[in-house]
């Protein structure tokens, strides 16, 4: 069974770098409090590493 990560946006995207906004959007995050479940793989981990200061991550 594949591991999953629950990612929640906890800080605003206003005034952030364009690449960070695009990364959040690629994870399906647009508003504060929104969360998504993504597979735990190197691609997802790389996105989290880039915007880690904006999100809260929990394993499922």
Secondary structure, 3 states (H helix, E strand, C coil): CCCEEEEEECCCCCCCCHHHHHHHHHCCCCCCCCEEEEECCHHHHHHHHHCCCCEEEEEC
